[in-house]
Amino acid sequence: MVELDFQKIRQKIENILNERLSPWATPHSAARRERPEELLAGDYRLPFSIDTDRILHSLAYTRYIDKTQVFSLSDNIHITRRVIHVQLVSKIARTIGRYLGLNEDLIEAISLGHDIGHPPFGHEGERFLDRLARMHNLPSFQHNIQGVRALRHLERGGQGWNLTLQVYDGILCHDGESDTYSLVPEKEKDFSRLDEEIIRRAQDPSYPLRPMTLEGCVVRLADTISYIGRDIEDAILVGLIRREDIPPRCQKVLGRTNGSIVFRLVTDLIAHSWGKGSVSFSPEVAEALKELKAFNLEHIYLNEAIKKDMDKIAWLFERLFERCLEDLHQGRREAPIFRDFLIHMPESYLQETPPPQIVIDFIAGMTDEYFVSLARELFFPGRLRAFL
């Protein structure tokens, strides 16, 4: 058997990759971890590639499979789930990054981890948890902050994954819902700055965040590219809108199918970011994209047809929160929050974390189906389907 010198191979691959990187890309040598680590003997993986592997093997990533994107409580198996969304973001962002000479491993890690903190029932669930957090004197609940918290402090039985600063920063700053069409990275950051930005954003959800890397900027715009047309296709699939409803200018500039919308947005972003230390769309495409986002907001995201059961879901969030909080205070070790969550966490987490935050961490990690089944178990044995 031929013995390979994996360290030499690793260095050779890193040198080859560095030759392809643009001056504005993030080399693997810039990777920074909170806790120093020694490479395993023979480990040929580069730092951001290691982060991708850790995210893929996290329990939170596994739960993407049953977290919905926009259309919750739908039995249609073709509706986009969050696991598909993050894969689409990864593919789109890596395509952009390849043509701009960026670090594709860093892009992949940020992309796959960017929605880890999403609770069940998408942005509606996020809104419900935020309200409950504020009612119990906790900072604002935001899925990007929770994503960093989950990967940094909750995974691996409370040890966290010790990912790189650049990946945590990209997850915190991804914010694909913002009306941003041009981004310049804010490079000078460290872990203290990461903590500071988390605190400021939690205190003020409008506090502006910019990724520290151009790769993070690409992921942020790719997030929008990946969902804007896909949500339209899902809405057409369930009969919420018709293709003809897409605004005429958007059809002319971007097309009227998800495929054409993605292709034209990606092409435009590459063309107008080539050879620059920033990423941006052309003015014409940015305006069309802004109009399309406004269309989606009015006709899809705020459409009462997809919110008809959300008042019931909001009620269940409140009931479940109060029940779990009571179980914590009473020390009911047989309760779901102990049985399914705290059993995996160190005693120090229970002692150092405020009870309302423990409940937030528990609910935020739930899938849609687990949330429903737990509500059935606790409140409506055998009758929840009729309730919903």
C-alpha positions in Angstrom: 0.0 0.0 0.0 1.4 3.4 -1.0 1.7 5.8 1.9 0.8 9.4 1.0 2.1 12.5 2.7 -1.2 14.2 3.2 0.3 17.3 4.7 2.3 17.9 1.5 -0.8 17.1 -0.6 -2.9 19.5 1.5 -0.3 22.3 1.0 -0.1 21.7 -2.7 -3.9 21.9 -3.0 -4.0 25.1 -1.0 -1.3 26.6 -3.2 -3.3 25.7 -6.3 -6.5 27.2 -4.9 -4.7 30.4 -3.8 -3.4 30.9 -7.4 -7.0 31.0 -8.6 -8.2 33.4 -5.9 -8.9 37.1 -6.6 -7.2 39.7 -4.5 -10.5 40.2 -2.6 -11.0 36.5 -1.8 -10.5 35.0 1.6 -7.7 32.4 1.6 -7.8 29.4 3.9 -4.8 30.8 5.8 -7.0 33.7 7.0 -9.3 31.3 8.9 -9.6 32.0 12.6 -11.1 29.8 15.3 -12.2 30.8 18.8 -10.3 27.8 20.3 -7.0 26.6 18.8 -7.1 23.1 17.3 -4.4 20.7 16.2 -5.0 19.0 12.9 -5.6 15.3 13.2 -2.8 13.2 11.8 -3.3 12.9 8.1 -6.1 15.4 7.9 -5.9 16.9 4.5 -9.0 19.1 4.7 -8.7 22.9 4.6 -10.2 25.0 7.4 -13.4 26.1 5.6 -13.9 22.7 4.2 -13.7 21.3 7.8 -16.5 23.8 8.7 -18.7 22.5 5.9 -18.3 19.0 7.2 -19.1 20.0 10.8 -22.3 21.8 9.7 -23.4 18.9 7.5 -22.9 16.5 10.5 -24.7 18.8 13.0 -28.0 17.7 14.4 -29.4 21.1 13.5 -28.6 20.5 9.8 -30.4 17.2 9.9 -33.5 19.0 11.1 -33.6 21.2 8.0 -35.4 18.3 6.3 -38.7 19.1 8.1 -38.6 22.8 8.4 -40.8 24.6 5.9 -39.8 27.7 4.0 -43.0 29.7 3.3 -45.9 27.3 2.9 -46.4 25.6 6.3 -49.0 22.9 7.0 -49.1 22.0 3.3 -49.3 18.3 2.3 -47.8 19.0 -1.1 -44.5 17.1 -1.2 -43.1 19.4 -3.9 -43.2 22.6 -1.7 -39.8 23.8 -0.9 -38.3 22.8 2.4 -35.5 24.6 4.1 -33.0 21.8 3.3 -33.6 22.4 -0.4 -33.3 26.2 0.1 -29.9 26.1 1.7 -28.6 23.7 -1.0 -29.9 26.1 -3.7 -28.1 29.0 -1.9 -24.9 27.0 -1.8 -25.1 26.1 -5.5 -25.9 29.6 -6.7 -23.4 31.3 -4.4 -20.6 28.8 -5.4 -21.3 29.5 -9.1 -21.0 33.2 -8.5 -17.9 32.7 -6.3 -16.2 30.6 -9.0 -16.5 33.3 -11.6 -15.4 36.0 -9.2 -12.4 34.0 -8.0 -13.6 33.6 -4.4 -13.2 30.8 -1.8 -15.9 28.3 -2.7 -15.3 26.3 0.5 -16.1 29.3 2.7 -19.1 30.1 0.5 -20.4 26.5 0.9 -20.0 26.5 4.7 -21.9 29.9 5.1 -24.6 28.8 2.7 -25.3 25.5 4.3 -25.3 27.0 7.8 -27.1 30.3 7.2 -30.6 29.1 8.2 -29.7 26.8 11.1 -31.4 29.0 13.6 -34.8 29.1 11.9 -37.6 27.8 14.2 -40.5 25.7 13.0 -43.1 27.5 10.7 -40.6 29.8 9.0 -40.7 33.5 9.5 -44.0 33.3 11.3 -42.5 31.0 13.9 -39.6 33.5 14.2 -42.1 36.3 14.9 -43.9 34.2 17.5 -40.7 33.3 19.3 -39.6 37.0 19.2 -42.7 38.1 20.9 -42.4 35.4 23.6 -38.7 36.3 24.1 -39.6 40.0 24.7 -42.4 39.1 27.0 -39.9 37.3 29.2 -37.3 40.1 29.1 -35.0 38.3 26.7 -33.3 40.0 23.7 -35.0 39.9 20.4 -35.2 36.4 18.8 -33.7 36.4 15.3 -32.9 33.3 13.3 -29.5 34.5 12.2 -28.4 35.2 15.8 -29.9 31.8 16.9 -28.0 30.1 14.1 -24.7 31.3 15.5 -25.8 30.4 19.0 -26.7 26.9 18.0 -23.5 26.1 16.1 -21.3 27.9 18.6 -22.8 27.0 22.0 -25.6 24.3 21.7 -24.4 21.7 19.3 -22.3 18.7 20.5 -23.9 18.6 23.9 -23.1 22.3 24.6 -19.5 22.2 23.3 -20.3 23.8 20.0 -18.5 23.2 16.7 -15.7 25.8 17.1 -16.2 27.0 13.5 -14.2 29.8 12.0 -15.0 33.5 12.6 -15.6 34.0 8.9 -18.4 31.4 8.9 -20.1 32.6 12.0 -20.0 36.1 10.6 -21.5 35.0 7.3 -24.3 33.3 9.1 -25.0 36.3 11.3 -24.9 38.8 8.5 -26.8 36.8 5.7 -30.1 38.7 6.0 -31.5 37.8 2.6 -34.7 39.6 3.4 -33.1 43.0 3.4 -33.4 45.4 0.5 -29.7 45.4 -0.2 -28.5 45.1 -3.8 -24.8 46.2 -3.4 -22.4 45.1 -0.7 -18.9 45.9 0.4 -17.4 43.7 3.1 -16.5 45.1 6.4 -13.2 43.3 6.9 -11.8 44.3 10.3 -13.6 41.9 12.6 -12.6 39.5 15.4 -14.6 37.4 17.9 -15.1 40.4 20.2 -16.7 42.2 17.3 -18.8 39.2 16.5 -20.1 39.3 20.1 -20.7 43.0 20.0 -22.7 42.8 16.7 -24.8 40.0 18.2 -25.7 42.1 21.2 -26.4 45.2 19.1 -28.5 43.4 16.6 -30.5 41.6 19.4 -31.2 45.0 21.0 -32.1 46.6 17.7 -33.2 44.3 14.8 -32.7 47.2 12.4 -29.0 47.5 13.3 -27.1 47.1 10.0 -24.8 44.2 9.5 -22.3 43.6 6.7 -20.3 40.4 6.2 -16.5 40.6 6.8 -15.8 38.7 3.6 -16.7 39.1 0.0 -17.8 35.4 0.2 -20.3 36.3 2.9 -21.6 39.2 0.7 -22.1 36.7 -2.2 -24.1 34.3 0.1 -26.3 37.2 1.3 -27.3 38.1 -2.3 -27.5 34.5 -3.3 -30.0 33.9 -0.5 -32.4 36.4 -2.2 -31.7 34.9 -5.7 -32.5 31.4 -4.5 -35.9 32.1 -2.9 -37.4 34.9 -5.0 -38.3 32.8 -8.0 -38.7 29.5 -6.1 -41.4 31.1 -3.9 -43.3 32.2 -7.0 -43.2 28.6 -8.4 -44.5 27.3 -5.1 -47.2 29.9 -5.0 -48.3 28.9 -8.5 -48.2 25.3 -7.6 -50.7 25.7 -4.8 -52.9 28.1 -6.8 -52.1 31.2 -4.8 -51.1 33.3 -7.9 -50.8 32.9 -11.6 -47.7 33.3 -13.7 -49.4 36.1 -15.5 -49.6 38.1 -12.2 -45.9 38.7 -12.2 -45.3 42.4 -12.8 -44.6 43.1 -16.5 -41.3 44.9 -15.9 -40.1 42.0 -13.8 -41.1 39.5 -16.6 -39.2 41.7 -19.2 -36.0 42.1 -17.2 -35.9 38.9 -15.2 -38.2 36.4 -16.9 -41.2 34.6 -15.7 -39.9 31.3 -14.4 -37.6 30.5 -11.6 -34.9 29.2 -14.0 -34.8 32.4 -16.0 -35.0 34.6 -12.9 -32.0 32.8 -11.2 -30.0 32.8 -14.5 -30.5 36.5 -15.1 -29.8 37.5 -11.6 -26.6 35.4 -11.3 -25.4 36.6 -14.7 -26.0 40.2 -13.9 -24.3 39.9 -10.5 -21.2 38.4 -11.9 -21.0 40.9 -14.8 -21.3 43.9 -12.4 -19.0 42.5 -9.7 -16.2 41.3 -11.9 -12.8 42.6 -10.8 -14.2 44.5 -7.9 -13.9 44.2 -4.1 -17.7 44.5 -3.9 -20.8 42.7 -5.3 -23.7 44.4 -6.8 -26.5 44.1 -9.4 -26.9 46.6 -12.2 -29.4 49.5 -11.5 -32.0 48.1 -13.9 -31.9 44.6 -12.4 -31.8 45.9 -8.9 -35.0 47.9 -9.5 -36.7 44.9 -11.1 -35.7 42.7 -8.2 -36.9 45.3 -5.7 -40.3 45.3 -7.5 -40.4 41.5 -7.5 -39.7 41.3 -3.8 -42.6 43.8 -3.2 -44.9 41.6 -5.3 -44.0 38.5 -3.4 -44.5 40.3 -0.1 -48.0 41.5 -1.0 -49.3 38.5 -3.0 -47.5 35.6 -1.2 -45.9 36.3 2.2 -48.8 38.5 3.5 -51.5 36.6 1.6 -54.2 35.6 4.1 -54.7 32.3 2.3 -51.4 31.0 3.7 -52.0 32.6 7.1 -55.4 31.1 7.9 -54.1 28.7 10.6 -51.3 30.9 11.9 -53.4 32.3 14.7 -53.8 28.7 16.0 -50.0 28.1 15.6 -49.3 31.3 17.5 -51.6 30.1 20.3 -49.7 26.7 20.3 -46.4 28.6 20.6 -47.6 30.4 23.7 -49.1 27.3 25.3 -46.0 25.2 24.5 -43.7 27.9 25.8 -45.5 28.3 29.1 -45.8 24.5 29.5 -42.1 24.0 29.0 -41.2 26.9 31.3 -43.4 25.4 34.0 -41.8 22.0 33.5 -38.4 23.6 34.0 -39.4 25.4 37.2 -41.0 22.3 38.6 -38.1 20.1 37.6 -40.3 17.5 35.9 -37.5 15.3 34.5 -40.0 13.2 32.5 -41.2 16.3 30.6 -40.3 16.7 26.9 -37.9 19.6 27.5 -35.8 17.3 29.7 -36.4 14.1 27.8 -35.7 15.4 24.3 -33.4 18.4 24.9 -31.7 18.9 28.3 -30.7 15.2 28.5 -28.1 16.1 25.8 -26.9 19.3 27.5 -24.3 19.7 30.3 -25.6 20.6 33.8 -23.7 23.9 33.5 -26.1 24.9 30.6 -29.1 24.4 32.9 -27.5 26.3 35.7 -26.1 29.3 33.7 -29.0 29.8 31.2 -32.2 31.7 32.1 -35.1 29.3 31.9 -37.0 31.3 29.2 -33.8 31.1 27.1 -33.7 27.4 27.5 -37.2 27.1 26.3 -36.4 29.4 23.3 -33.4 27.1 22.4 -35.7 24.0 22.7 -38.5 25.4 20.5 -36.2 27.0 18.0 -34.6 23.7 17.3 -37.9 21.9 16.6 -39.0 20.8 13.2 -42.6 21.5 12.1 -43.6 17.9 12.5 -42.1 17.6 16.0 -43.8 20.8 17.1 -47.2 19.4 15.9 -46.6 16.0 17.5 -45.5 17.5 20.8 -48.6 19.8 20.8 -50.7 16.8 20.2 -49.1 14.9 23.0 -49.4 17.7 25.5 -52.7 19.4 24.7 -54.8 17.5 22.2 -54.1 13.8 22.3 -55.6 12.3 19.1 -57.4 15.6 18.2 -54.8 18.1 16.9 -55.4 17.5 13.2 -59.0 18.6 13.7 -57.8 21.7 15.6 -55.6 22.7 12.7 
